[in-house]
Amino acid sequence: MSTEFKTSQDVPPIYEKCHEAFGVNWDDGIVITYGDTVYSKYDLSPDLIVHEGVHVEQQKVMGPEKWWEMYLEHKEFRLLEEVDAYSAQIKFIKSNVKDRNEAFRYCHKIWQDMARMYGSMCSYSEAKKLTE
């Protein structure tokens, strides 16, 4: 999927709510998509562009305000949305990172992130099973 979106290094409008809900910090290099804009203090890697492109498409369906309301309040919704985005990211990694060990390291970090971030929405093993 090739989704067009804008990027910004500004703090996104939803940041405070994300910080309150998940304890994320802007200076740690988090990436937040709001509508058709991906906010990141740092440059995005190609696999993150794929991941965030999925979130842009998801937010087009119900609008960013409703999407973020659902995302912040409903763990099941958040899990489904992240599974879609991380699955696309992992598919990209597996198709573009030729060294199998390096590709696994990228995927391993993704599964760890899914288990740690977003209010502990799943375990590592669930993350791996859901995205492969």
N, C-alpha and C positions, 0 to 999 in steps of 0.2 A: 504494500500500500504506500502510495506516495501522496502525502497530505501537505498542502501548503499551509504554513502558519507563520506568524510574526514571532520574533524573539525580543526580549527586553532584559536588561540587567537591573531594572528597577525592582523594588520589592512589590510583589503582586498584591492586588486588593484583598485577597483571601488569606494573606499570610498570618495575621494575628489569630484568626480562628484555627488555622493549622498548627500554629505554635501552641495554642491552648490545648488543643485536642491531642496532639502527638509529641509535643516537646521539641519540635524541629527548630533549628536555628538557621537563619539566612546565611550567616557567614560560614556555615559548614558545607555549603555547596549543594543545598537541596534544589530541586527543580520542581516548579509548580506551574501547571497549565490552567489558565483561566480563559475560557472562550477560545478565541483563535490566536492567543498569545502564550508563548512558553517563556516563563520567567526563570532566569538562572544568572547568578552572579558570574558564572564561568562559562566557557564555551562547552557546547554539547558534543559528546562523542556520537558517531554514526548510529550506534545501537540505541542510545537515548533519544535520538531524533525519531527513530521508529517508534519507540515506546510512547513518547509524548504525542506523536502524531495520532496514535490510537485514542488518547485522551481528548484531543481536539475533535476527532470524529464523534466520540461518545457525547461530548458536550453539545455538539450540533443538534443531536436528537432531542434533548429536553431543555436546552439552554443552560448556560453556566450556573446561574443562580440556583435552579432546581437541582442540577447535577451535584453541586457542592453541598446543598442541604442534605441530599440523600447520602452522599459520600461521608459526610461528617457524622451523621446520625445513625446510619445503618451499616453495621459491620458486614452483613451478608452482601449488600450492594457494593460496598468498598472492595470486598474480596473478588466479586465477579468482574468488576471494572479493572482491577489490577491483574487478575489472571489473564484477561484479554491482552492488556498492554505488555505484561511480562512474557507471555507466550510469543507474541510477535517479536519482542526483543531477543528472546532465546533462539527463535527460528533464524533471525538475522545473524546472530553470533555464530550459530552452527553452520550457516551457509557461507560466512565470510571469514571466519578465523580458521585457518587451515591446520594449525597445530591443535590436536585433540586435547592435550593437557591444558593448554592456554584457554581453549574454549570452555573446558570444564571449570577452570578457575573462575572465569567470568560468570558462568551459570551458578556455581556454588555461592558466589557473593550475592547474586540475585535471590537465591532461595533463602539465604541468611537474612537479607533485607526484608523479604516478605514476612519472615517469622518474627523479626524484631520491630519493624516499623508499623505504622498504621494501627496502633492499638492491638498488637499481637493477634492479627486476624486469622492466622493459621500457624501450624508447626512447619519446621523445615521439611519434613517428609511429605506433608500435605502440599506444600509449595512445589516441591519437585514433581510430585504425581500430577498436580493440576496443570503444570505448564509444559510438560513433555508430550 
